[in-house]
Amino acid sequence: MRRSTTLGLAAGLVAALLGGAVSAVAAPAAVPTPESVIGWQPCADRKMASYEQIADYFRHLDDTSDRIQLVEIGKSSGGRPMLMALISSEQNLKPKNLQRYKEISRRLATGEPAAAEAEQLAREGKSIAWVDFGIHSAEIASGQTAPMFAHRLVTGESEEMRRIRDDVITIVVPNMNPDGTTMVADWYNEHVGTPYERTFPPELYNKYAGHDNNRDWYMFNLPESQNIGRQLYHEWFPQLIHNIHQTAPYPARIFVPPFEEPVNPNINPETTRGVNLVGDAMTRRLDSEGKTGAVSRTTFDMWWNGGMRSAPYFHNMVGILTETAHTWPTPATYDPKDFPPTFPNGESTSQPSAFYPSPWRGGEWHLRDSCEYMATTSMAMLDVASEKRDEWLRGIYRMGRAAIDAGANESYVIPADQTDFPTAVKLVNVLRMGGIEVERATAPFSVQNRTYPAGSFIVRGAQAFRPYLTDLLNAQVYPNREQYPGGPPDAPYDITGWTLPMQMGVQVDKHAQRVPAVGEPVDRAAPPRGRISEKPVLALDPRVNDSVAAVNALLGRGASIARSTTPVATDAGEWPAGTFLMSNADRAKVAEVADRFGLVVAGADRLPEGTKALTAPRVGLYYPWGGAMSPQALATGSTSTGGGNIDEGWTRFLLEQYGFNQDKLTDDEVRAGQLRQRYDVIVLPDATYAAMRDGQKPGSMPPEYTGGMTEAGVANLKQFVADGGVLVTLNNAEELARTGLGVPVRDVTEGLKDTEFFAPGTLLNMRFDPNQPIAWGMPERGVGFFARSPGFATDAHSVRTVASYPDEKLLASGWILGEQTLHNRSAAVDAQVGQGHVVLLGFRPQHRGQSHGTYKLLFNSLFLSTTAK
């Protein structure tokens, strides 16, 4: 917002006496163009602005105009400021008016007022429309478009633009991933004009998640997600959201809704209708401007809850995803002879169809073209936001009230007396970040012959965001759809099951009534204060995830800790094998750690027989390079997920959260050998054997980033295990153990077609053996996250099954084809190799920092390396 500068009265008098040589009121600074600040027109060929340059332009815009208000909403994972711009008319942005419109948006979205007042508020309020840029840093045009779009919205004087500023408060997020934008820009600017011009940085462009930063929108693990979620579900409650991406189905120039089937049944139909309406307005505007090649009804669906545009559906918000072609500042020419004949939905890429009526005919394409498509679709949404201003406000209120009414006789209770209550608290905070109202019981209460203690959490169904609550706390039932009657299944686009209590191993009881409990509202939940026994031997429960964080904190302070190999009698009851035990402990340190994590520290009179001393493991987390574009991607102009290994990033995130020290283990180090001298345990994140062995092909990247661990590195890993080390493989990394190290197991899914066996992201029931050290603290029955994962069969005596699949009722939430393939097969095994172990965790026990219920399998595998034999 422009800070007008006025001269004082004395200065004005002097100016008058001098014949006006000095103005009595300083003229407002002219609103700068992006090129005047950045140095070139946004989206120019072979130019890429860093986040700092983009943010600098927005600050200049804020300094020179009363039509924009720039707000810092938090810091990125790398510590950069995240900015949000409010753009509207000067009148709307006056503080009193802006606060009023914000409050109207909140009240209508949460269904707070009665119907008559809501109607008055809808007439008085302004549409809140959200446009975000730069979430995926490898999708370059998105972030580069932001300065151009903001300048047009602030300075445009057409009748339409003035109407939009009068009717709409547009929230523009210049960049959702500041760290990655600067990383990619620096890399491109360094390599432009070289053979590596069309490569990506070899590391993740988000500190932990890389491309998965658009997979964190119900869990909110990342600072970026938390910052944005706060604005969406606690501050502004926009009715319309445009989330801009860049992976158009080739050769289309842009994907625009309506979406492919299926639609999640928890989404209010008004939301789906709104998505279709806005999408059609976008494609109509594109065609009216001669921008051909917009396709709909293919590839992307409305099932999954967890993307930046999809999670808002469950908050009664219209979320729009667009996917534009050609991410690169480097121009290219596309020959129609190279186009595939059909899109994934089977429709022609060359002949007009209902959802591709103006096919793109090929030719030259520039980044500027992609940016203009993004600007056009965003303006189309704002036009609809203006024309139907009060309709959007009425609609979000109507949907919220319908949700409140539908949940009147529904409640969820999260008991305070469950074993891993600290993880239950984390579930509550996940719900709270998504705008779900939660209460904490101030006294015991009973429901249907079940008594709950004080401190239990109550989540009532009667709230405006009930679709979100219902979707996260209940099992998903993905529909079985055929490509044609009697034909093969129509495979899901993305994850099909994500039920949070199942993933997190948290007890949540659903009751078909409003529970009669007195509760206080929860802003951010915290576990109760820790308790510590007076007994001489102190114990931490292995069933509680945060016990691991406490153990690592205490090991870092010099504590001596052992693990039991059999159940332990404590003054808090019998605890299972794997209990962490401390004798002669510094009680003050233990109490401080117990308070920090809300843990019960039980006690025993003496150490039981058979305990094993534990020391902090030296962890090497394999860190492969990435970033090269595939030949197909280069030919089609499609995007890549960028560099690095996403599963490595999430694993690193998890190990940091729970206090494990870890080193980055690169291919150079694996090839060099002598690994046992430096590490007790090595973790291989999800990757294929070929990818780890071969890495990036020579010539595809600068030489220092090419080549994998090679056969020599594989041999070094084998020697590491033979010398007593522990190798842990996650999901498909097991292929290296089987093929490269000769671990005697077979993958029963190997060679099967997707029409025979397929589970792209599903929650499966599992059996665990808590007598095995890797499963210490696990229940006998639980749920694991399975995504294109293996299943194991073995007859070798050197291989022990840690987790397995049942022979019936395998599916817990989501969708699976050919589930009989996994019946009675192993999900995780521990193989004795030489003096060491190879642990194959054949699913994703740490999936995106979400599957808390299976974290212990990974943690125990790490501790296995330093627990005395």
Salt bridges, closest charged atoms under 4 A:
ASP45 OD2 - HIS366 ND1 2.89
GLU52 OE2 - ARG80 NE 2.63
ASP56 OD1 - HIS60 ND1 3.59
ASP62 OD2 - ARG3 NH1 3.00
ASP66 OD2 - ARG2 NH2 3.02
GLU72 OE2 - LYS75 NZ 2.96
GLU90 OE2 - ARG67 NE 3.07
GLU103 OE2 - ARG106 NH2 2.65
GLU112 OE1 - ARG106 NH1 3.18
GLU112 OE2 - ARG107 NE 2.67
GLU117 OE2 - ARG107 NH1 2.64
GLU119 OE2 - ARG123 NH1 3.06
GLU119 OE1 - ARG394 NE 2.81
GLU124 OE2 - ARG100 NE 2.85
GLU139 OE2 - HIS136 ND1 3.38
GLU139 OE1 - HIS245 ND1 3.48
GLU157 OE2 - ARG67 NH1 2.91
GLU157 OE1 - ARG165 NH2 3.67
GLU160 OE2 - ARG285 NH1 2.82
ASP179 OD1 - ARG80 NH1 3.06
GLU197 OE2 - ARG46 NE 3.34
GLU203 OE2 - LYS664 NZ 3.72
ASP212 OD2 - ARG848 NE 2.93
GLU235 OE1 - LYS102 NZ 2.59
GLU270 OE2 - ARG398 NE 2.78
GLU289 OE2 - ARG285 NE 3.41
GLU289 OE1 - LYS291 NZ 2.66
ASP335 OD2 - LYS337 NZ 2.70
GLU364 OE2 - HIS366 NE2 2.53
GLU372 OE2 - ARG152 NH2 2.79
GLU372 OE2 - ARG368 NE 3.23
ASP383 OD1 - ARG163 NH2 2.77
ASP390 OD2 - ARG394 NH1 3.02
ASP405 OD1 - ARG401 NH2 3.79
GLU410 OE1 - ARG466 NH2 2.99
ASP417 OD1 - ARG450 NH2 3.59
GLU439 OE2 - ARG460 NE 2.86
ASP490 OD2 - ARG481 NH1 2.66
ASP494 OD2 - ARG215 NH2 3.30
ASP523 OD1 - ARG432 NH2 3.77
ASP541 OD2 - ARG543 NH2 2.82
ASP546 OD1 - LYS426 NZ 2.84
GLU592 OE1 - ARG557 NH2 2.97
GLU592 OE1 - ARG596 NH2 3.41
ASP595 OD2 - ARG529 NH2 2.77
ASP605 OD1 - LYS535 NZ 3.09
GLU648 OE2 - ARG652 NE 2.79
ASP668 OD1 - ARG671 NH2 2.21
GLU669 OE2 - ARG678 NH1 3.26
ASP680 OD2 - ARG618 NE 3.13
ASP680 OD1 - ARG676 NH1 3.32
ASP686 OD2 - ARG844 NH2 3.17
ASP694 OD1 - ARG693 NE 2.82
GLU711 OE2 - ARG693 NH1 3.83
GLU734 OE1 - ARG738 NE 2.51
GLU750 OE2 - ARG738 NH2 3.54
GLU819 OE2 - HIS823 NE2 3.19
ASP830 OD2 - ARG800 NH2 2.93
ASP830 OD1 - HIS837 ND1 2.84
